[in-house]
């Protein structure tokens, strides 16, 4: 479905490369040296609420141990991409809001009202959003990546999978470790840990990390780097074990970051596809169609060009920015910045008590997270839109969670039972101060008069972008020109302070039971009841009185007539279209003083039953076969963005006020039915797991930025679409409806996963993974569960792959730690790679956002002393400097026009300009380690 215009050659080549990586594992398994110890320590996981050997767990799970994490250079969850082929973690406009996807499914965008499809747990504690896992993690024991819906056991429900991170516990043996790293971009990292006994029953552990690094982007306009690192992390622990039956673990941690993030660059296509003749853009005084080299019409844009690019050029944007490829010089308006501050801290207590016949586990936690981020939100040198640094603009989570589990055996060990409960209270506050820049008024006027019948008025060097004012609009001229004058008064207006508050409570009761039908056949049955409640209120502040003034002044002209002054001569332009355009740009993004001081409120309650059933069979000790069904769920909620309230043109009074529209902010819960068939083989040095899966998602939650506002929609399918099979892409948006009885799932992911590991010798390990996942929208889609049409901005979705969902991903790693001499020294040679087929990086799937397939490799080489008491390592990340985009998006407010004066073309994306958040370039450095 993805990139239909391309041949399959790249995918086939990638498949061959993947097989080439996997074949050596089999060969080594056959040729393991005789007489050597080829045993490999079994990995123990707690994916089912119990400690189990990984190869005996009948679920799809990737487990990454501490050594692999260290070798891969993993300091946050993004690096897991290199070792878990079904996982993709990316970050976009804020490091506070990264997105994790499993099997192509994840929560899209930067809206805190949406919970994560792939949540993150650290030491059993739910973190409010998966982007929090982008912090430093300290010393880690292991990471478990569970694939598919997790809707039975403790913690929050998840519809696509979850990431569980486990830090190293305190030890009753005194010891410590330290690390010093230096790399390019002036990268410095210092980390340390110390652990040991306080008494025979009490042990402690302290971990600390400090990181500083220059940014990957260069802002020449303001003379600084962007996307830098400046952070530290502290974690302290106590482990109290007064008896063999009781264990108490207390953890407290604190993270602080002051960094500039996140810059973006323009995508080349914006120029190459739409500008036409680049030679005509060299000077604003030599445009075709002008009346001369000077005068008010001298800068008139070419009618065949993209008027937005012409306007940006004429207002100060260098053209080179539209054609720089993956260059990292970014466009930033003078005196705008991306500074941000993040605090993340909390504490937890885990109590385990063995009653003899059952074990009780209690995990209690409180977390607080606060992140504020300034931005030059239009990502250009023209000052259109910005967020200023402010203590009043931030997002903040206060989260309390409590989990209880009681687990034991019955009927002489034939039943392994588990019952439990979970409670979470999350208080979310979002404050925003999005403002128009000091060039917005002129930019808006230029946009309206830059083409077609109004092009004769275009004069970007004039204060209001208007040339001399003939009475071109007849008797309406004073009204129209007054509205244009007001546009120029919009500079530095907009949101004064929007505040959103959400108080959510989540209760759940669950049971998870393994019935040993025979010595080799098990039946696992799990059930969970969840109730989720959210109370929402918001208050808006805005000083954009231009919006309301133009609405009032132009209301009489919204219905155009051919002749407004009675002279039987057609007027200069359709006044209704001009008036609509002026009002739209006056109220861009629903920025209007009508909302100033307005408060709204709402609440929602929902209940769901989810569960799982697994039948597993071990025909021989080394082989596990299983088949499973799972129902998953992710709660509904509120779109924390005022743009969902209404279209910017009608007044609030005409629809009954903002409170009458508050229901537009709600979105429904996401549900998934998942089926899986799998096999796991493990005989010590060799392990292989294979799974085939299919998951169908109903009311899939999709967040999309359309260039002006954020849209949050549920996506469903329809078996009998009103108007025919293509009605969901009908631009009239009137026929793409569905009878409620015909509504079905809107998204399906299905495919095959393979993971293999081999340890042919004590000091040599190999691993390979391959995921084929076809993650697609149905051919016929609707927008909500009541059968309403899909939003026009999503017209590319039907039948296509989801964003950031490559069909084919392969990973591999090789670790060699040869002995050097007889004094205990050893070497280290490590390399890992991830190869990815083509995919689209934009949630609206516009073709300009396609990313070609690519491969990323990391490597490390080092020397270690006896017992690894010391070590020195040379390392490189993305060693071949592969350029690729994490996410592409519509550049805010930068959509071009064609026919006069304000009609966008229907081709997906039209003359919209696009920007992208780039992945990290090649980095390299040296690390010194020591431990005692």
Secondary structure by P-SEA (a helix, b strand, c coil): cccccccaaaaaaaaaaaaaaaaaaaaaaacccccccccccbbbbccccccccccccccbbbbbcaaaaaaaccccccccccccccbbbbbcccccbbbbbccccccccccccccccbbbbccccccccccccccccccccbbbbbccccccccccccccbbbbbbcccccccccccbbbbbbccbbbbbbbbbbbbccccccbbbbbbbbbbbbcccccccccccccccbbbbbbbbbbbccccbbbbbbbbbbbbbcccbbbbbbcccccccccccccccccccccccccccccccccccccccaaaaaaaaaccccccccccccccccccccccccccccccccbbbbbbbcccbbbbbbbbbbbbbbbbbcccccccccccccccccccbbbbbbbbbbbbbbbcccccccccccbbbbbbbbbbbbbbcccccaaaaaaaaaacccccccccccccccccccccccccccaaaaaaaaaaaaaacccccccbbbbbbbbbbbbcbbbbbbcccccbbbbbbbbbbbbbbbbbbbbbbccaaaaaaaaaccccccccccccccccccccaaaaaaaaaaaaaaccccccccccccccccccccccccbbbbbbcccccbbbbcbbbbbbbbbbbcccccccccccccccccccccccccccbbbbbbbbbbbcbbbbbcccbbbbbbbbbbbbccbbbbbbcccbbbbbbbbccccccccccccccccccccccccccccccbbbbbbbbbbbbcccccbbbbbbbbbbbcccccccccccccccccccccccccccccccccbbbbbbbbbbccccccccbbbbbbbbccccbbbcccccccccccccbbbbbbcccccccccccccccccccccbbbbbccccccccccccccccbbbbccccccbbbbbbcccccccbbbbbbcc
